[in-house]
Amino acid sequence: MDFDFSPSEEQFRAELRQLLHAQLPSDWSTRSLAQAPDAEERRALARTISKQLADRKWLAMAWPKEHGGLDASYLEQLIFNEELAYLDAPGNGGVGVSSVGPAIMMNGNEAQRRLYLPRIANADDVWCALYSEPGAGSDLASIQTRAVRDGDEYIVSGTKLWVAGAQEANLGYLAARTDPNAPKHRGISTFVLPMDSAGITMRPIASMAGDSYLTEVHLDRVRIPAENLVGVENRGWYQLARSLDFERSSVAAYAGGKRNIERLVNLAKEDGGLIEQHPSMRYALADRWIEMEVGFNIAYRI
C-alpha cells in the first residue's frame, strides 16, 4: 500500500505552510505556556489568517463551489486541518466550517444556505456551538434549555457550558428543547442565535492552562426569530448527530500530539537529559511515536 500523498497534495501542503509561516510570529512554535500569546493577539492572528485563507477559498475548500468552497477532496481538507493544528495556527474557521456549515447545508432551507454559507466560507462570521449544559455533557439528548414558540419567535431560557469562543462569536448554533413531553431524543430543535441578543450573559471559565476560552452562557428569555429554526422542529438531535460526524477525524489532535512528541524527544536528547539519565526511556518515546502514527492512519481513513 502506498501511504504517500500525491504531488498535487504535497504542493498544496507546501503552499499552505508558506502562507502560515509568513503570518505567524517567528517564535510562535517555541513559546512556552508561560509565554503563550494573549487572547487578543490570537484573535487578531485568527482574523488575518482566516481572511487570507478565505481569499484563496481554502477555508471551506471541500464545500461545493456554490456555497463558497472549491469542491476539493476531503484529503485536501484533512491536510489543511493537519497543518494548522501542527503549527497551532488560529484561523481555521472553527465550528462554522467544521460542523455548522454542513448542518445548514443538510438541514437548512434555501434562504439560510444563501445567507450563512458564503459568509462562513468568507470568514465574515465567527460561530460558537451551544450544546452542553450543567446536566448534559456528552449526553446531548438530556439538555433542558427550553425554546417556547411565541408567535413569530421562540423564547429561550437555560444555561450552556464549555462553549468554546463564545465571547468572540457573533453567531451561535443552539440546541434547545422544544417539546418537553416527547422522548428525550425527539424533543430538541436547532437554531441560529445572534450572540448580541438581549438576555444573554456570559461567564468565562478559567482552564488549567490559565486561559478562559471556554464560557458559560446563560439565556434568560432570549427571543429568536422563528425563521432561525434550522431544519425540522423536534428533529434536532438527529440533525446534530449527522453534522458532528464532519469533525470526527481527530487529525488535529494527532498533529498537535506529533508536535509535542517532537519537542519532548528534542529535550530528552539534550546533554544530561532524559535519555542520558534513563536510556530505556527511548523505548517509551518510540511507543508514543508509534501510537501517534497509528492515530494518523485512523484519522486519514475516517
C-alpha positions as CSV (number, residue, x, y, z in Angstrom):
1,M,0.0,0.0,0.0
2,D,1.2,3.5,-0.9
3,F,0.9,5.9,2.1
4,D,2.4,8.8,0.2
5,F,0.4,11.9,-0.7
6,S,0.1,12.8,-4.4
7,P,2.3,15.5,-5.9
8,S,-0.6,18.0,-6.1
9,E,-1.5,17.3,-2.4
10,E,2.1,17.9,-1.3
11,Q,2.2,21.1,-3.4
12,F,-0.9,22.3,-1.6
13,R,0.7,21.4,1.8
14,A,3.8,23.4,0.9
15,E,1.8,26.5,-0.2
16,L,-0.2,26.3,2.9
17,R,2.9,26.1,5.1
18,Q,4.4,29.0,3.3
19,L,1.3,31.2,4.0
20,L,1.2,30.2,7.6
21,H,4.9,30.8,8.3
22,A,4.6,34.2,6.7
23,Q,1.8,35.2,9.1
24,L,2.8,33.6,12.4
25,P,5.4,35.3,14.7
26,S,8.9,33.7,14.2
27,D,8.9,32.4,17.8
28,W,5.3,31.0,17.7
29,S,6.3,27.3,17.6
30,T,8.8,27.6,20.5
31,R,6.8,29.6,23.0
32,S,6.2,28.0,26.4
33,L,2.9,28.1,28.1
34,A,4.2,30.9,30.3
35,Q,4.9,32.9,27.2
36,A,1.7,32.0,25.3
37,P,0.1,34.8,23.3
38,D,-2.7,36.6,25.0
39,A,-6.3,36.3,23.8
40,E,-6.3,39.5,21.8
41,E,-3.1,38.6,19.9
42,R,-4.6,35.2,19.0
43,R,-7.8,36.8,17.9
44,A,-6.0,39.3,15.7
45,L,-4.0,36.5,14.1
46,A,-7.1,34.4,13.6
47,R,-8.8,37.3,11.7
48,T,-5.8,37.8,9.5
49,I,-5.1,34.2,8.7
50,S,-8.7,33.2,8.2
51,K,-9.3,36.1,5.7
52,Q,-6.2,35.1,3.7
53,L,-7.3,31.5,3.6
54,A,-10.8,32.6,2.6
55,D,-9.5,34.8,-0.2
56,R,-8.0,31.6,-1.7
57,K,-11.2,29.7,-1.0
58,W,-9.2,27.3,1.3
59,L,-11.2,27.9,4.5
60,A,-14.0,25.6,3.4
61,M,-12.3,24.1,0.4
62,A,-14.2,20.8,0.5
63,W,-17.6,22.6,0.3
64,P,-19.4,22.8,-3.1
65,K,-18.5,25.8,-5.1
66,E,-22.0,27.3,-4.9
67,H,-21.5,27.6,-1.2
68,G,-18.1,29.2,-1.3
69,G,-15.8,26.2,-1.5
70,L,-13.6,24.6,-4.1
71,D,-15.1,21.1,-4.4
72,A,-11.7,20.0,-3.1
73,S,-11.2,16.4,-1.9
74,Y,-11.7,15.5,1.7
75,L,-8.0,14.5,1.8
76,E,-7.0,18.1,0.9
77,Q,-9.3,19.3,3.7
78,L,-7.6,16.9,6.1
79,I,-4.1,18.2,5.1
80,F,-5.4,21.7,5.8
81,N,-6.6,20.8,9.3
82,E,-3.4,18.8,10.0
83,E,-1.1,21.7,9.0
84,L,-2.9,24.3,11.0
85,A,-3.1,22.1,14.1
86,Y,0.6,21.1,13.9
87,L,1.6,24.8,13.8
88,D,-1.1,25.7,16.4
89,A,-2.2,28.4,13.9
90,P,-5.5,30.1,14.6
91,G,-8.0,30.9,11.9
92,N,-9.3,27.6,10.6
93,G,-12.9,28.7,10.6
94,G,-13.8,26.9,13.8
95,V,-17.2,25.2,14.2
96,G,-18.6,27.4,11.5
97,V,-16.7,25.4,8.9
98,S,-16.4,22.1,10.7
99,S,-20.0,21.4,11.7
100,V,-22.4,24.4,11.5
101,G,-21.9,24.9,7.8
102,P,-22.5,21.2,7.0
103,A,-25.6,21.2,9.3
104,I,-27.1,24.2,7.4
105,M,-26.2,22.5,4.1
106,M,-28.0,19.3,5.1
107,N,-30.9,20.7,7.1
108,G,-31.4,24.4,6.5
109,N,-33.7,25.9,4.0
110,E,-32.6,27.7,0.8
111,A,-32.7,31.1,2.3
112,Q,-30.5,30.0,5.2
113,R,-28.0,28.4,2.9
114,R,-27.8,31.5,0.7
115,L,-27.4,33.8,3.8
116,Y,-25.0,31.9,6.1
117,L,-22.8,29.6,4.0
118,P,-21.0,32.2,1.9
119,R,-20.4,34.2,5.0
120,I,-18.8,31.2,6.8
121,A,-16.6,30.4,3.8
122,N,-15.5,34.1,3.5
123,A,-14.7,34.3,7.3
124,D,-17.3,37.1,7.8
125,D,-18.8,35.4,10.9
126,V,-17.5,33.7,14.0
127,W,-19.6,30.9,15.3
128,C,-19.8,29.0,18.6
129,A,-21.7,25.8,19.4
130,L,-24.2,25.9,22.3
131,Y,-24.8,22.3,23.1
132,S,-23.5,21.1,26.5
133,E,-25.3,22.0,29.8
134,P,-24.6,21.6,33.5
135,G,-26.7,18.4,33.5
136,A,-26.0,17.3,29.9
137,G,-22.4,17.0,28.6
138,S,-21.8,14.1,26.3
139,D,-25.5,13.0,26.6
140,L,-26.8,15.7,24.4
141,A,-30.3,14.3,24.5
142,S,-30.6,15.3,28.1
143,I,-30.5,19.1,27.5
144,Q,-33.1,21.1,29.4
145,T,-32.7,24.6,27.8
146,R,-36.2,25.4,26.6
147,A,-37.4,27.1,23.4
148,V,-41.1,28.0,23.5
149,R,-42.9,29.2,20.4
150,D,-44.5,32.7,20.8
151,G,-45.9,33.8,17.5
152,D,-43.1,34.6,15.1
153,E,-40.4,34.0,17.7
154,Y,-39.1,31.4,20.1
155,I,-38.4,32.4,23.7
156,V,-35.3,30.6,25.0
157,S,-34.1,30.1,28.6
158,G,-31.4,27.9,30.0
159,T,-27.6,27.6,30.6
160,K,-24.9,26.3,28.3
161,L,-21.5,25.2,29.4
162,W,-18.0,24.7,27.9
163,V,-18.9,27.0,24.9
164,A,-15.6,27.5,23.1
165,G,-15.1,31.0,21.7
166,A,-18.5,32.4,22.8
167,Q,-17.0,35.8,23.7
168,E,-15.6,36.2,20.2
169,A,-18.6,34.8,18.3
170,N,-21.3,36.9,16.7
171,L,-23.5,33.8,15.9
172,G,-24.2,30.7,17.8
173,Y,-25.7,27.3,16.8
174,L,-28.1,26.4,19.6
175,A,-29.7,23.2,20.6
176,A,-32.8,23.6,22.8
177,R,-35.8,21.5,23.9
178,T,-39.0,22.5,22.0
179,D,-41.2,19.6,23.2
180,P,-40.6,18.7,26.9
181,N,-43.2,15.9,26.7
182,A,-41.5,14.0,23.9
183,P,-38.9,11.2,24.4
184,K,-35.6,12.9,25.1
185,H,-34.1,12.3,21.7
186,R,-37.2,13.6,19.9
187,G,-38.0,17.0,21.5
188,I,-34.9,19.0,20.5
189,S,-34.5,21.6,17.8
190,T,-31.6,23.7,16.5
191,F,-31.5,27.5,15.9
192,V,-29.2,30.2,14.7
193,L,-28.7,32.6,17.7
194,P,-27.3,36.1,17.3
195,M,-24.9,36.4,20.2
196,D,-25.7,40.0,20.9
197,S,-29.4,39.2,21.7
198,A,-30.9,40.7,24.8
199,G,-30.9,38.3,27.7
200,I,-27.6,36.6,27.0
201,T,-24.9,36.8,29.8
202,M,-21.5,35.1,29.7
203,R,-19.1,34.0,32.4
204,P,-15.5,33.0,31.3
205,I,-14.4,29.6,32.6
206,A,-10.7,29.5,33.5
207,S,-8.8,26.5,32.4
208,M,-5.8,24.7,34.0
209,A,-3.6,26.4,31.3
210,G,-4.7,29.8,32.5
211,D,-6.8,30.9,29.6
212,S,-10.6,31.4,29.5
213,Y,-11.5,30.4,26.0
214,L,-14.4,28.3,27.4
215,T,-17.5,30.1,28.6
216,E,-20.7,29.6,30.5
217,V,-23.6,31.2,28.6
218,H,-26.9,32.0,30.4
219,L,-30.0,32.6,28.3
220,D,-32.8,34.5,30.1
221,R,-36.0,34.7,27.9
222,V,-33.9,35.3,24.8
223,R,-36.1,35.9,21.7
224,I,-35.1,34.2,18.5
225,P,-37.0,34.7,15.2
226,A,-38.8,31.6,14.1
227,E,-37.1,31.9,10.7
228,N,-33.8,31.0,12.6
229,L,-35.1,27.4,13.2
230,V,-32.8,25.1,11.3
231,G,-34.4,22.0,9.9
232,V,-37.5,20.3,11.2
233,E,-38.7,21.2,14.7
234,N,-38.0,18.4,17.3
235,R,-35.5,16.6,15.0
236,G,-32.5,18.5,16.2
237,W,-30.8,15.6,18.0
238,Y,-30.7,13.6,14.8
239,Q,-29.6,16.5,12.8
240,L,-26.7,17.3,15.2
241,A,-25.6,13.6,15.2
242,R,-25.2,13.8,11.5
243,S,-23.4,17.2,11.4
244,L,-21.0,16.3,14.2
245,D,-19.7,13.4,12.1
246,F,-17.9,16.1,10.0
247,E,-15.4,16.9,12.8
248,R,-14.7,13.4,13.9
249,S,-11.4,12.5,12.1
250,S,-9.4,13.8,15.1
251,V,-6.4,14.6,12.8
252,A,-5.9,17.9,14.6
253,A,-5.3,16.0,17.9
254,Y,-2.7,13.8,16.3
255,A,-1.0,16.7,14.6
256,G,-0.7,18.5,17.9
257,G,0.5,15.3,19.5
258,K,3.2,15.0,16.9
259,R,4.4,18.5,17.6
260,N,4.6,17.8,21.3
261,I,6.3,14.4,20.9
262,E,8.9,16.1,18.7
263,R,9.6,18.7,21.4
264,L,9.8,16.0,24.1
265,V,12.3,14.0,22.0
266,N,14.5,17.0,21.4
267,L,14.5,17.8,25.2
268,A,15.2,14.1,26.0
269,K,18.2,14.0,23.7
270,E,19.9,17.1,25.2
271,D,23.1,16.6,27.2
272,G,22.1,15.4,30.7
273,G,18.6,14.9,29.5
274,L,16.1,12.1,30.0
275,I,17.7,9.5,27.6
276,E,21.2,10.0,29.1
277,Q,19.9,9.5,32.6
278,H,17.5,6.7,31.7
279,P,18.5,5.1,28.3
280,S,15.5,2.7,28.4
281,M,13.2,5.7,28.1
282,R,13.9,5.8,24.4
283,Y,11.6,2.8,24.1
284,A,8.8,4.6,25.8
285,L,9.2,7.6,23.4
286,A,9.2,5.2,20.5
287,D,6.0,3.7,21.7
288,R,4.4,7.1,21.8
289,W,5.6,7.8,18.3
290,I,4.1,4.5,17.0
291,E,0.8,5.3,18.8
292,M,0.7,8.7,17.1
293,E,1.3,7.2,13.7
294,V,-1.4,4.7,14.2
295,G,-3.7,7.6,15.1
296,F,-2.8,9.4,12.0
297,N,-3.7,6.4,9.8
298,I,-7.1,6.1,11.6
299,A,-7.8,9.8,11.0
300,Y,-6.8,9.5,7.4
301,R,-9.2,6.5,6.9
302,I,-12.0,8.4,8.6
